[in-house]
Amino acid sequence: MRFLSVKTIVRGASALALCASLSLGTALAYNGDPELAYTTPAPKATTSTTATTTPAQSVKAAAPVIAASASTDRLQQLISGEIVTRTVEKLDALAADAQITQNFKNLGSFRLSFYCTCEKCCGAYATGLTKSGTTVTEGRTIAVDPKVIPLGSRVYIDGYGVFIAEDVGSAIKENKIDIAVGNHEQALKLGIDEATVYLVAGA
């Protein structure tokens, strides 16, 4: 029967200690001498201090950019976009807001009247065509004094929206605007009004 020497037994015990230390999550520094073996605690997990951005924060940060883009798009639409014809009526939703008042020239207060292409409004020789050669169109056409608002200009009428100066009228002088509507009954119903007018784009 073979007996192990004390030195061999000590070395074996040291090896077992090494395995046990590693399994317990420690790092062993060993130079071959059991008496000089020592362990160093494994590094502790660290928590990152890098700031993270939540989806809600990202949306909040992007909001001003989106708003600015929408504002620019609206102004561009007013200046050069297609005017969608509509029934003329005074609406709170069409009141001139800060975007209108701050970006377009205030032409002052104008007396508003309303007309259609019937004989009562335009005379016996009414053709339905404007001075500019376009067809009188409700929601787009207005008659103006060309000396005040050049034909072809776009204007924003507070409470009524954007229109194009396409027509003239014998009674439309200085600060007067005649707004085209669909029929004579509607013209009578709307009657006379006053509103501030802004020059959106000159001719």
URRATA-V36765 format. One record per pair of residues at least 4 apart in sequence whose ideal C-beta (glycine too) atoms are under 8 Angstrom apart, sorted by the first residue. I is the first residue (numbers start at 1). J is the second residue. D is the distance in whole Angstrom. If there is no record, write none. Layout:
I_J_D, I_J_D
This chain:
4_8_5, 4_9_5, 4_12_8, 5_9_7, 6_10_6, 7_11_6, 8_12_6, 9_13_6, 10_14_6, 10_34_6, 11_15_7, 11_34_7, 12_16_7, 13_17_6, 13_34_7, 14_18_6, 14_30_8, 14_34_4, 14_37_6, 15_19_7, 16_20_6, 17_21_6, 17_37_7, 18_22_7, 18_28_5, 18_30_6, 18_37_7, 19_23_6, 20_24_6, 21_26_5, 21_28_5, 21_39_5, 22_26_7, 22_27_8, 22_28_6, 25_42_5, 26_39_5, 26_40_7, 26_41_6, 26_42_6, 27_39_7, 27_40_5, 27_41_8, 27_42_6, 28_37_7, 28_38_8, 28_39_5, 28_40_8, 29_37_8, 29_38_6, 29_39_7, 29_40_6, 30_36_8, 30_37_5, 30_38_8, 31_36_6, 31_37_8, 33_37_7, 53_57_5, 53_58_6, 53_61_8, 54_58_7, 55_59_6, 56_60_6, 57_61_6, 58_62_6, 59_63_7, 62_66_6, 63_67_6, 64_68_6, 65_69_6, 66_70_6, 67_71_6, 68_72_6, 69_73_6, 70_74_6, 71_75_7, 71_99_6, 72_76_6, 73_77_6, 74_78_7, 74_99_7, 75_79_6, 75_99_7, 75_103_6, 76_80_6, 76_81_7, 77_81_4, 78_100_8, 78_154_7, 78_156_7, 78_162_6, 78_200_5, 79_154_7, 79_200_6, 79_201_5, 80_201_7, 83_139_7, 83_140_5, 83_162_6, 83_163_7, 83_164_7, 84_139_7, 85_137_5, 85_138_6, 85_139_4, 85_140_6, 86_138_7, 86_139_4, 86_161_8, 87_138_7, 87_139_7, 87_181_8, 87_182_7, 88_114_7, 88_138_6, 88_139_6, 88_160_7, 88_179_6, 88_180_8, 88_181_5, 88_182_8, 88_186_7, 88_190_7, 89_160_8, 89_190_8, 90_94_7, 90_159_5, 90_160_6, 90_190_8, 90_193_7, 91_95_8, 91_159_7, 91_160_8, 92_159_8, 94_158_8, 94_159_5, 94_160_6, 94_161_5, 95_158_6, 95_159_6, 96_100_4, 96_101_6, 96_156_6, 96_158_4, 96_159_8, 96_196_7, 96_198_6, 97_101_7, 98_102_5, 99_103_6, 100_104_6, 100_156_6, 100_198_6, 101_106_7, 101_198_7, 104_156_6, 104_198_4, 104_199_6, 104_200_5, 105_198_6, 105_199_4, 106_196_6, 106_197_8, 106_198_6, 107_148_8, 107_149_7, 107_155_7, 107_196_8, 107_197_5, 107_198_6, 107_199_5, 108_175_6, 108_196_7, 108_197_7, 109_175_7, 109_194_6, 109_195_7, 109_196_6, 109_197_8, 110_157_8, 110_175_5, 110_176_6, 110_177_5, 110_194_7, 110_195_6, 110_196_8, 110_197_5, 111_175_6, 111_176_5, 111_177_7, 111_192_7, 111_193_8, 111_194_6, 112_157_7, 112_160_8, 112_176_8, 112_177_5, 112_178_8, 112_179_6, 112_192_7, 112_193_4, 112_194_6, 112_195_6, 113_176_7, 113_177_8, 113_178_5, 113_179_7, 113_192_6, 114_178_7, 114_179_5, 114_180_8, 114_181_5, 114_186_7, 114_187_4, 114_190_4, 114_191_7, 115_121_4, 115_122_7, 115_143_7, 115_169_7, 115_178_5, 115_179_7, 115_180_6, 115_181_7, 115_187_6, 116_121_5, 116_122_8, 116_136_8, 116_180_7, 116_181_6, 116_182_7, 116_183_5, 116_184_5, 116_186_7, 116_187_5, 117_121_7, 117_122_6, 117_126_5, 117_128_5, 117_136_5, 117_180_8, 118_122_7, 118_126_7, 118_183_7, 118_184_5, 119_123_6, 119_124_6, 119_126_6, 120_184_6, 121_126_7, 121_184_7, 121_187_7, 122_126_3, 128_135_6, 128_136_6, 129_133_6, 129_134_7, 129_135_6, 129_136_7, 130_134_5, 130_135_7, 130_136_6, 130_141_6, 130_143_8, 130_166_4, 130_167_4, 131_143_8, 131_151_6, 131_166_7, 131_167_5, 131_168_5, 132_151_5, 132_152_7, 132_166_4, 132_167_7, 134_141_7, 134_166_5, 136_141_5, 136_166_8, 136_167_7, 136_180_5, 137_141_5, 137_180_7, 138_180_6, 138_181_5, 138_182_5, 139_161_8, 139_163_8, 140_163_6, 140_164_6, 140_166_7, 140_180_8, 141_163_7, 141_164_7, 141_166_5, 141_167_6, 141_179_8, 141_180_4, 142_155_7, 142_157_8, 142_163_4, 142_164_7, 142_165_6, 142_166_7, 142_167_7, 142_177_5, 142_178_7, 142_179_5, 142_180_7, 143_165_8, 143_166_8, 143_167_4, 143_168_6, 143_169_4, 143_172_5, 143_177_7, 143_178_4, 143_179_8, 143_180_7, 144_148_7, 144_149_4, 144_151_7, 144_153_8, 144_165_4, 144_167_8, 144_168_7, 144_172_6, 144_176_8, 144_177_6, 144_178_8, 145_149_7, 145_168_7, 145_172_6, 145_173_5, 145_174_6, 145_175_8, 145_176_7, 146_150_6, 146_151_5, 146_165_8, 146_168_6, 147_174_8, 148_174_6, 148_175_7, 149_153_5, 149_155_6, 149_165_5, 149_177_8, 149_197_8, 149_199_7, 150_165_7, 150_202_6, 150_203_4, 151_165_5, 151_166_7, 151_168_7, 151_203_6, 152_164_7, 152_165_7, 152_166_8, 152_203_3, 153_164_7, 153_165_5, 153_199_6, 153_200_8, 153_201_7, 153_202_5, 153_203_5, 154_162_6, 154_163_7, 154_164_6, 154_165_8, 154_199_8, 154_200_4, 154_201_4, 155_162_7, 155_163_6, 155_164_8, 155_165_7, 155_177_8, 155_197_5, 155_198_6, 155_199_6, 155_200_6, 156_161_7, 156_162_5, 156_163_8, 156_197_7, 156_198_4, 156_200_5, 157_161_7, 157_162_8, 157_163_6, 157_177_7, 157_179_8, 157_195_5, 157_196_8, 157_197_5, 158_195_4, 158_196_5, 158_197_7, 158_198_8, 159_195_6, 160_179_7, 160_195_7, 162_200_6, 163_179_7, 165_203_8, 167_178_7, 167_180_7, 168_172_6, 169_178_5, 171_176_7, 171_178_8, 172_176_5, 172_177_7, 172_178_5, 177_197_7, 179_190_8, 181_186_4, 181_187_5, 181_190_7, 182_186_6, 183_187_7, 184_188_6, 185_189_6, 186_190_6
